[in-house]
Amino acid sequence: MEDLSFQHRARERAGGTRQTAIIGVVASGNLEVLVERILPNAECRLEIKTAAAGFGEVWNAVIVDFVERYSPGGLKFSINDGGARPDTVSLRLAQAVRLIEEDGQ
Amino acid sequence: MTAPLKHAVQLPAERVRTISFNEASARTRVGLLLDAGSFVEFIGPEKREVSPHLKIFDLPEQFDDGIVVGRGRLDATPVFVAAQEGRFMGGAFGEVHGAKLTGLLRAAREIKSMPVLILLDTGGVRLQEANAGELAIAEIMRAVMEARTAGVKVIGLIGGRSGCYGGGGLIAGCCSALAVSETGRIAVSGPEVIETNRGFEEFDSRDRALVWRTMGGKHRRLLGAADVFTDDTVQGFRDAALELLGLVGAFGGDKLKAEQVRLADRIRRFGTCEDAVDIWAAEGIAHAESVPDLPADQFISLANKIGRTSRDAR
């Protein structure tokens, strides 16, 4: 297992009012993303535990692209990864933002 | 890539419930099975109550340890619900996973009036957690029986991709009643375990048709282990749960004695059968070999005519 952590500035606060959301499962080639609205509006943090060690650069590239595209300000992402491909990671991150942007708790 | 949708189109619950139960995640199953928006989770993923054992094996954890527990409403009736995630470590029971279900059943025992729905989807004990997993199974079985003794209906819904094996099969045997779909296999030893221990000649685990007709939902319904067979949709399982809540009667020593008689009768009648098809034929089903190919609606009418139930027992 390898732990990775990324911190970014976001252009704007993520929309919606939900405080937490979760998507995905920890399985081969899959991952779960728990997202929580607990950071200042201009910050974004991602903490990853992955079964596939040595892919820090690929994670960084996926996450830079994700933050640029979705501006997930105020959100902390906690990820348990079962060796998902970069496209699956991008999809789950987008789904997590989409879920927490709903109204509700 | 297109911009993310800001507002999803809200579909009526009935339409959403036509999705496959088998393919849905545990969270999706619970969310759609219950009345829309009624589910409240206990010890949710944000609490991060993860397995204390997996890190020893350098294995990834899941924030809910592979089981979702909580309460909600089923057609306005308050219920407790638990759903195993069959894709996380085969839905296997670990220490935390098991404790969440035990706690839910004990809460039901204290409250007495709220039924428990258990969406079993499991290969059995998570062997990395060894004795803690085995103990969890024993505690859950005791908790099911104590809840039932206190008057609680405990309904098992089985239609997940991991089936219901090992200790999960034992827990299923303790429930007040079961609903099953075709892909919801129920057994204790799974196909590969049987083949490993008894040999290829005893059970060929790669023979999918053999696996399905020996352990699959249709056979379990015809034998009376499951009282309701449903098509593989969330709506089907919702209807099945409601039907079973209406059917389950009071529980006591007489029920257990009747169950013993039912099981003894079953082994007496079918103990020498070599294959499930022989059992179906002995039950008077014409063209028994065609049962696996029957569409759900035709099978359900056959099962309602000829299949046994454990309604007076269990």
Interface residues (C-beta under 8 A of the other chain):
Chain A: M1 G15 T20 I22 V25 V26 A27 N30 E32 L34 E36 K49 T50 A51 R69 Y70 S78 N80 D81 G82 A94 V97 R98 E101 E102
Chain B: M1 P4 L5 K6 A8 S25 R27 G44 P45 E46 R48 K55 D58 L59 P60 E61 Q62 F63 D64 E85 R87 F88
